[in-house]
Amino acid sequence: MIQLPELENNTYNNIEYQLKLVGGDSPLRRRGTITNYERGYQVELKAKRRIEEDKDILVIRSSRSLTPIDLIAINKRTKEIMLIQCKKEKVSTDKARLAKRFSELKSLEGTYSVKAVLYAKVNGRYRFIQL
């Protein structure tokens, strides 16, 4: 995981910092601009770090996700699972508007049966093995 240094004004939007974050000879360094993907990625990392402050929570990031879920947070103590969509832009605080805009994410809310499964090679073939 990338460790972010403390910055003045606690902002991660300045271009010098973003260039250091990406490093190397990346397209970002050559262009000198930040893509929407990179902005979203930074928001996801910030959210992930905040959630991981609670050591009972395991956070999984869905890389380059085209789904309504950017982060999955599993609380081992309370047995709760949060499906999280991260947004860079400002959003309304009106819960009805948010529920309508993020209806696909909201539709995933509910009670599920969870099984621990391993996918591994057994006798030369990959199989799903319920633990």
Secondary structure, DSSP 4 states (H G I P E B T S, - for coil): -PPPPP-GGG----HHHHHHHH-TT-HHHHH----HHHHHHHHHHHHHHHHHTSTTEEEEE-TT--SS-SEEEEETTTTEEEEE---SS-----HHHHHHHTHHHHHT-S------EEEEEETTEEEEEE-
